[in-house]
Amino acid sequence: GLTRICAFAVPRAGAHLSGEALRAFVRERLSGHKVPHEVQVVAQLPKTGSGKVDRRALRETATTLTMGVLGA
């Protein structure tokens, strides 16, 4: 199977954040295999009912994004 790293980032209030700029930043600091293939800038991370980050929702969003990128 295909494994792709997708990261989600939430900018600070009033800050502008670009997914490509963030990828470039981490590319200079991490090993190549750790650099995300895609970075999505979002207003907020989805939360579960208990207030934790909803990793399942993020995984589903990443899968949808990947399918769109791959044209499937």
N, CA, C and O atoms as a GROMACS GRO file, in nm:
protein
  288
    1GLY      N    1   0.082  -0.119   0.000
    1GLY     CA    2   0.000   0.000   0.000
    1GLY      C    3   0.086   0.124   0.000
    1GLY      O    4   0.207   0.120   0.022
    2LEU      N    5   0.021   0.231  -0.025
    2LEU     CA    6   0.085   0.362  -0.031
    2LEU      C    7   0.074   0.430   0.105
    2LEU      O    8  -0.036   0.442   0.160
    3THR      N    9   0.186   0.475   0.158
    3THR     CA   10   0.185   0.549   0.283
    3THR      C   11   0.228   0.691   0.254
    3THR      O   12   0.335   0.714   0.198
    4ARG      N   13   0.145   0.786   0.294
    4ARG     CA   14   0.176   0.927   0.276
    4ARG      C   15   0.156   0.997   0.409
    4ARG      O   16   0.061   0.968   0.482
    5ILE      N   17   0.246   1.089   0.439
    5ILE     CA   18   0.233   1.166   0.562
    5ILE      C   19   0.159   1.295   0.529
    5ILE      O   20   0.199   1.370   0.440
    6CYS      N   21   0.052   1.318   0.600
    6CYS     CA   22  -0.026   1.441   0.585
    6CYS      C   23  -0.028   1.509   0.722
    6CYS      O   24  -0.062   1.447   0.822
    7ALA      N   25   0.008   1.636   0.724
    7ALA     CA   26   0.008   1.711   0.849
    7ALA      C   27  -0.100   1.818   0.845
    7ALA      O   28  -0.137   1.867   0.738
    8PHE      N   29  -0.149   1.851   0.961
    8PHE     CA   30  -0.247   1.958   0.976
    8PHE      C   31  -0.188   2.062   1.068
    8PHE      O   32  -0.128   2.029   1.170
    9ALA      N   33  -0.203   2.189   1.032
    9ALA     CA   34  -0.147   2.298   1.112
    9ALA      C   35  -0.253   2.404   1.136
    9ALA      O   36  -0.332   2.436   1.047
   10VAL      N   37  -0.254   2.457   1.256
   10VAL     CA   38  -0.346   2.564   1.294
   10VAL      C   39  -0.261   2.688   1.322
   10VAL      O   40  -0.180   2.688   1.414
   11PRO      N   41  -0.279   2.794   1.242
   11PRO     CA   42  -0.199   2.915   1.265
   11PRO      C   43  -0.247   2.990   1.390
   11PRO      O   44  -0.363   2.979   1.430
   12ARG      N   45  -0.159   3.065   1.448
   12ARG     CA   46  -0.197   3.152   1.559
   12ARG      C   47  -0.294   3.258   1.507
   12ARG      O   48  -0.296   3.288   1.388
   13ALA      N   49  -0.373   3.313   1.596
   13ALA     CA   50  -0.471   3.416   1.558
   13ALA      C   51  -0.400   3.531   1.486
   13ALA      O   52  -0.301   3.585   1.536
   14GLY      N   53  -0.451   3.566   1.370
   14GLY     CA   54  -0.396   3.677   1.293
   14GLY      C   55  -0.275   3.643   1.209
   14GLY      O   56  -0.229   3.726   1.131
   15ALA      N   57  -0.222   3.523   1.223
   15ALA     CA   58  -0.103   3.483   1.147
   15ALA      C   59  -0.144   3.417   1.016
   15ALA      O   60  -0.249   3.353   1.007
   16HIS      N   61  -0.061   3.432   0.916
   16HIS     CA   62  -0.082   3.365   0.788
   16HIS      C   63   0.016   3.248   0.780
   16HIS      O   64   0.135   3.265   0.807
   17LEU      N   65  -0.035   3.133   0.745
   17LEU     CA   66   0.049   3.014   0.736
   17LEU      C   67   0.020   2.943   0.606
   17LEU      O   68  -0.096   2.917   0.573
   18SER      N   69   0.124   2.912   0.531
   18SER     CA   70   0.111   2.841   0.404
   18SER      C   71   0.160   2.698   0.422
   18SER      O   72   0.264   2.674   0.483
   19GLY      N   73   0.085   2.604   0.368
   19GLY     CA   74   0.126   2.464   0.375
   19GLY      C   75   0.261   2.441   0.309
   19GLY      O   76   0.344   2.368   0.362
   20GLU      N   77   0.283   2.504   0.195
   20GLU     CA   78   0.410   2.487   0.124
   20GLU      C   79   0.525   2.549   0.202
   20GLU      O   80   0.635   2.493   0.207
   21ALA      N   81   0.502   2.665   0.263
   21ALA     CA   82   0.607   2.729   0.343
   21ALA      C   83   0.642   2.642   0.464
   21ALA      O   84   0.759   2.630   0.500
   22LEU      N   85   0.542   2.581   0.524
   22LEU     CA   86   0.567   2.493   0.637
   22LEU      C   87   0.643   2.368   0.595
   22LEU      O   88   0.732   2.323   0.666
   23ARG      N   89   0.608   2.312   0.479
   23ARG     CA   90   0.682   2.196   0.426
   23ARG      C   91   0.828   2.233   0.402
   23ARG      O   92   0.918   2.156   0.436
   24ALA      N   93   0.852   2.351   0.346
   24ALA     CA   94   0.989   2.395   0.320
   24ALA      C   95   1.066   2.410   0.452
   24ALA      O   96   1.184   2.374   0.460
   25PHE      N   97   1.000   2.463   0.553
   25PHE     CA   98   1.062   2.480   0.684
   25PHE      C   99   1.104   2.346   0.744
   25PHE      O  100   1.217   2.330   0.789
   26VAL      N  101   1.013   2.248   0.743
   26VAL     CA  102   1.047   2.119   0.804
   26VAL      C  103   1.143   2.038   0.716
   26VAL      O  104   1.220   1.957   0.767
   27ARG      N  105   1.139   2.061   0.585
   27ARG     CA  106   1.231   1.991   0.494
   27ARG      C  107   1.376   2.022   0.529
   27ARG      O  108   1.464   1.937   0.512
   28GLU      N  109   1.401   2.144   0.578
   28GLU     CA  110   1.537   2.184   0.615
   28GLU      C  111   1.581   2.124   0.749
   28GLU      O  112   1.699   2.124   0.781
   29ARG      N  113   1.485   2.073   0.827
   29ARG     CA  114   1.515   2.030   0.962
   29ARG      C  115   1.494   1.882   0.990
   29ARG      O  116   1.543   1.830   1.090
   30LEU      N  117   1.422   1.812   0.902
   30LEU     CA  118   1.391   1.671   0.924
   30LEU      C  119   1.448   1.584   0.814
   30LEU      O  120   1.477   1.631   0.704
   31SER      N  121   1.463   1.457   0.844
   31SER     CA  122   1.501   1.359   0.742
   31SER      C  123   1.392   1.355   0.637
   31SER      O  124   1.275   1.378   0.667
   32GLY      N  125   1.429   1.328   0.514
   32GLY     CA  126   1.335   1.328   0.403
   32GLY      C  127   1.212   1.244   0.424
   32GLY      O  128   1.102   1.283   0.385
   33HIS      N  129   1.228   1.127   0.486
   33HIS     CA  130   1.113   1.038   0.505
   33HIS      C  131   1.016   1.089   0.612
   33HIS      O  132   0.906   1.035   0.625
   34LYS      N  133   1.055   1.190   0.688
   34LYS     CA  134   0.968   1.246   0.792
   34LYS      C  135   0.892   1.370   0.745
   34LYS      O  136   0.802   1.418   0.814
   35VAL      N  137   0.928   1.423   0.629
   35VAL     CA  138   0.863   1.543   0.578
   35VAL      C  139   0.725   1.506   0.523
   35VAL      O  140   0.714   1.416   0.440
   36PRO      N  141   0.620   1.575   0.568
   36PRO     CA  142   0.487   1.543   0.518
   36PRO      C  143   0.475   1.567   0.368
   36PRO      O  144   0.533   1.661   0.314
   37HIS      N  145   0.400   1.481   0.302
   37HIS     CA  146   0.374   1.498   0.160
   37HIS      C  147   0.281   1.616   0.137
   37HIS      O  148   0.284   1.681   0.032
   38GLU      N  149   0.198   1.642   0.235
   38GLU     CA  150   0.101   1.750   0.225
   38GLU      C  151   0.080   1.809   0.364
   38GLU      O  152   0.077   1.738   0.464
   39VAL      N  153   0.066   1.942   0.367
   39VAL     CA  154   0.032   2.011   0.491
   39VAL      C  155  -0.095   2.090   0.465
   39VAL      O  156  -0.100   2.174   0.375
   40GLN      N  157  -0.196   2.064   0.544
   40GLN     CA  158  -0.322   2.136   0.534
   40GLN      C  159  -0.331   2.235   0.649
   40GLN      O  160  -0.319   2.197   0.766
   41VAL      N  161  -0.353   2.361   0.616
   41VAL     CA  162  -0.372   2.464   0.717
   41VAL      C  163  -0.522   2.472   0.744
   41VAL      O  164  -0.602   2.494   0.653
   42VAL      N  165  -0.560   2.454   0.870
   42VAL     CA  166  -0.700   2.453   0.908
   42VAL      C  167  -0.724   2.554   1.021
   42VAL      O  168  -0.632   2.588   1.095
   43ALA      N  169  -0.848   2.600   1.033
   43ALA     CA  170  -0.881   2.697   1.137
   43ALA      C  171  -0.876   2.634   1.276
   43ALA      O  172  -0.838   2.699   1.373
   44GLN      N  173  -0.914   2.507   1.284
   44GLN     CA  174  -0.909   2.435   1.411
   44GLN      C  175  -0.905   2.286   1.384
   44GLN      O  176  -0.949   2.239   1.280
   45LEU      N  177  -0.852   2.212   1.480
   45LEU     CA  178  -0.849   2.066   1.469
   45LEU      C  179  -0.980   2.010   1.521
   45LEU      O  180  -1.036   2.062   1.617
   46PRO      N  181  -1.030   1.904   1.458
   46PRO     CA  182  -1.155   1.844   1.508
   46PRO      C  183  -1.132   1.782   1.646
   46PRO      O  184  -1.025   1.728   1.674
   47LYS      N  185  -1.233   1.790   1.730
   47LYS     CA  186  -1.223   1.738   1.866
   47LYS      C  187  -1.328   1.629   1.889
   47LYS      O  188  -1.434   1.629   1.828
   48THR      N  189  -1.293   1.537   1.978
   48THR     CA  190  -1.388   1.435   2.021
   48THR      C  191  -1.480   1.496   2.127
   48THR      O  192  -1.462   1.610   2.168
   49GLY      N  193  -1.578   1.419   2.170
   49GLY     CA  194  -1.668   1.466   2.274
   49GLY      C  195  -1.597   1.498   2.404
   49GLY      O  196  -1.645   1.580   2.483
   50SER      N  197  -1.482   1.434   2.427
   50SER     CA  198  -1.407   1.459   2.550
   50SER      C  199  -1.303   1.570   2.534
   50SER      O  200  -1.226   1.597   2.626
   51GLY      N  201  -1.302   1.636   2.417
   51GLY     CA  202  -1.213   1.749   2.396
   51GLY      C  203  -1.075   1.716   2.343
   51GLY      O  204  -0.990   1.805   2.330
   52LYS      N  205  -1.049   1.589   2.312
   52LYS     CA  206  -0.920   1.550   2.256
   52LYS      C  207  -0.924   1.565   2.105
   52LYS      O  208  -1.031   1.569   2.045
   53VAL      N  209  -0.805   1.573   2.043
   53VAL     CA  210  -0.799   1.581   1.897
   53VAL      C  211  -0.856   1.453   1.839
   53VAL      O  212  -0.819   1.342   1.879
   54ASP      N  213  -0.948   1.469   1.744
   54ASP     CA  214  -1.014   1.354   1.681
   54ASP      C  215  -0.925   1.302   1.568
   54ASP      O  216  -0.935   1.347   1.454
   55ARG      N  217  -0.838   1.209   1.601
   55ARG     CA  218  -0.743   1.155   1.504
   55ARG      C  219  -0.814   1.081   1.391
   55ARG      O  220  -0.768   1.084   1.277
   56ARG      N  221  -0.924   1.016   1.422
   56ARG     CA  222  -0.999   0.944   1.318
   56ARG      C  223  -1.051   1.043   1.212
   56ARG      O  224  -1.043   1.016   1.093
   57ALA      N  225  -1.104   1.156   1.257
   57ALA     CA  226  -1.153   1.257   1.163
   57ALA      C  227  -1.038   1.312   1.078
   57ALA      O  228  -1.054   1.335   0.958
   58LEU      N  229  -0.922   1.334   1.141
   58LEU     CA  230  -0.806   1.381   1.065
   58LEU      C  231  -0.762   1.276   0.963
   58LEU      O  232  -0.730   1.310   0.849
   59ARG      N  233  -0.761   1.150   1.003
   59ARG     CA  234  -0.722   1.041   0.912
   59ARG      C  235  -0.818   1.035   0.793
   59ARG      O  236  -0.774   1.018   0.679
   60GLU      N  237  -0.947   1.049   0.819
   60GLU     CA  238  -1.046   1.046   0.711
   60GLU      C  239  -1.027   1.165   0.617
   60GLU      O  240  -1.037   1.150   0.495
   61THR      N  241  -1.000   1.282   0.673
   61THR     CA  242  -0.975   1.400   0.591
   61THR      C  243  -0.849   1.381   0.507
   61THR      O  244  -0.848   1.413   0.388
   62ALA      N  245  -0.744   1.328   0.567
   62ALA     CA  246  -0.619   1.304   0.494
   62ALA      C  247  -0.641   1.204   0.382
   62ALA      O  248  -0.588   1.221   0.273
   63THR      N  249  -0.719   1.100   0.408
   63THR     CA  250  -0.748   0.999   0.304
   63THR      C  251  -0.823   1.063   0.189
   63THR      O  252  -0.792   1.036   0.073
   64THR      N  253  -0.921   1.146   0.219
   64THR     CA  254  -0.997   1.215   0.115
   64THR      C  255  -0.906   1.305   0.033
   64THR      O  256  -0.916   1.308  -0.090
   65LEU      N  257  -0.817   1.379   0.100
   65LEU     CA  258  -0.723   1.466   0.030
   65LEU      C  259  -0.629   1.386  -0.058
   65LEU      O  260  -0.603   1.424  -0.173
   66THR      N  261  -0.578   1.276  -0.006
   66THR     CA  262  -0.486   1.192  -0.082
   66THR      C  263  -0.554   1.134  -0.206
   66THR      O  264  -0.494   1.131  -0.314
   67MET      N  265  -0.677   1.090  -0.190
   67MET     CA  266  -0.749   1.035  -0.305
   67MET      C  267  -0.768   1.141  -0.413
   67MET      O  268  -0.762   1.112  -0.532
   68GLY      N  269  -0.791   1.265  -0.370
   68GLY     CA  270  -0.805   1.374  -0.466
   68GLY      C  271  -0.674   1.404  -0.537
   68GLY      O  272  -0.674   1.430  -0.657
   69VAL      N  273  -0.564   1.400  -0.464
   69VAL     CA  274  -0.432   1.426  -0.522
   69VAL      C  275  -0.395   1.316  -0.622
   69VAL      O  276  -0.339   1.344  -0.728
   70LEU      N  277  -0.426   1.192  -0.586
   70LEU     CA  278  -0.391   1.079  -0.673
   70LEU      C  279  -0.490   1.060  -0.787
   70LEU      O  280  -0.466   0.980  -0.877
   71GLY      N  281  -0.600   1.135  -0.783
   71GLY     CA  282  -0.697   1.125  -0.892
   71GLY      C  283  -0.780   0.999  -0.888
   71GLY      O  284  -0.831   0.956  -0.991
   72ALA      N  285  -0.795   0.938  -0.771
   72ALA     CA  286  -0.874   0.815  -0.760
   72ALA      C  287  -1.019   0.845  -0.734
   72ALA      O  288  -1.100   0.753  -0.722
   0.00000   0.00000   0.00000
